[in-house]
């Protein structure tokens, strides 16, 4: 897994899809039609640790449900893009606003709307249960499925990579 970031600079942005990456992709509906989604707390802690280390975290989703925004707020994620028809344009805008080079950006996606982002980020990662086309385009496929710790794997990778770079810079 560490090889996925070999030769990369410090990671400055971790951007993720929501459904199928931060959740298991399932949707639960209450009697009144309220949609519910299940998020993994280990993924959440990983995102908080990455954020606290100075890495920007972003959620980019085509879904317009407020659930993604609520989860982002709980985790202190300032870049939450809901109902995005063009994920690529959203990510490019974010990278431009923060002066980020592609090599310093990771995107985690699981389905066809995420494929276009593979060409504009330094590292494109897929959860284990991503659709075959996304797994084939990924530089790395996590051992965990979406909503089951896949994002935590990515967060731990970023934390180790950035710490290794900081250690080598101080020597």
N, C-alpha and C positions, 0 to 999 in steps of 0.2 A: 504494500500500500504506500509506503514512504516513497517509492520510486515514482509515484504519480506526480510528485512535486519536485523531483530532482531537477536542479538547474533553474528553478523558478526563483524570482525575487520574493521578498516578504509579501504575504497575502494581505491585501488591504480591504477586500470585499468578498463576502460570502452571500450569494443570492440564491434563493430557493423557490421552487414552485411550492404550493401548499398541498393541494389534494394529491395523494399518492407519494408525497415526499415527507411532509410534516405530519400527514395523516396516513392511515392505511388505505385511503381511497374510498372507504365506505361512507355512506351518509345514513344517518338515522333521522326519522321523521316522527315527531310527536303527533298526537291526535289532532291538535290544532294546526298542523302543517309546519310547526317549527322544526327547522333543520338543525341537527346536532352533528358534531364531528369529534373524533377521538384523537387527542394529541398525546405524544409520549413525553413524560416528564424528564427522561434522560436526555432526549433531544433538546428539550427546553433548557436544561442546565448547561449542556454543551454550547448552545447558542449564547447564553448569558456569559459563560466563561470567555468565549471568543470575543463577544462585544466588549467585555471588561478588559480584554488584552489590547484593545484599540482597533480591532477589525470591524469595519462596518458590516451590518447584517441587513439584508433586504428580503422581503417576500414579494414575489411577482406571480400573480395568478389571473387567469381568465374568469374565475368565479367572482361574482360581485357580492357574495354573502359577507356580512359584517363579522363573521366568526374569525376570519383571518386577521382582521384589524384588531379585534379584541385580544387574540393570542399574541399578536405583535406588541400591543401596548403592555400586556403583562410581562413581556420579556424585554421591554425597552427598545424594541426595534423601531427606528424612526422612518425607515423607507418601507412602507407597506403599500403596494400597488394592487388594487382590487379591480376586477372587471376589465382587465387590460386586453384589448383586442390584438395588440401587436407587442408581444413580449420583447422582441428584439429592439424596437424603437424605445421602449421604456428603459431597458438596460443600457442602451447606448447613451440616452439622455443622462442617466444616473452616472455613468462613467465619465461623461463630459463635465457634468456639474462638479464632480469631485476630483477631476484631473487624474483619473486612474488609467494606467496602461493595461491592456488586456492580460498580460502575463501575471498581474497581481490580482486577478479576479477568478473566482470559482463560481460555477453555477451548477446546481443540483436539480435535475429534472427527470421525469419518469415517462412522459408520453409525447406524442407527435408534436403538439404545440411548442415543446421545448427544444426540438431539434435545431431550429434556426439559430439558437444561442451558442451552439457548440463551436461555430466558426469564429465567434467574436470574443471568447473568453480564453484565458490561459489554460484553464483546466475545466473540462466538462465531466461531471460525475453522475452516475445513475445508481439508484437503489437496485438491489438484487431482483426485485419483481417488476422493473421497468419493462416496457414493451421492447421486443427484440431490436427494432430499429434504433432505439435510444441506447440500449446496451452496446450495440455495435459501434455507435458514434462516440461512446464515452472513453475517456482516458483511463478511467477507473470505475469499477462496479463494486459497490459495497457488499459485504457479506450479509448484511441485514436488509430486510425489506422496508419500504416506506412506512413511516409511522411506528416502526419496530426497532428504532435505534440507528437507522442509516445516517441520519443527520449527525448524530453523536459521533459516529465513526469519522465523518468528515471534519467535525469540529476538533476532535482529538488529533487528527492529521495536521490540521492548520496550526494548532497550538504547538505541536512538536516541531513542525517545520520552522515556524517563526522563532521559536526558542533556539533551535539549532543555528539559525542564521545570526541571531543576536550573540550567541556564544562565540561563533567564529569571527564575528566583527570585532569583538572585544579582545581577541587574542593577538 
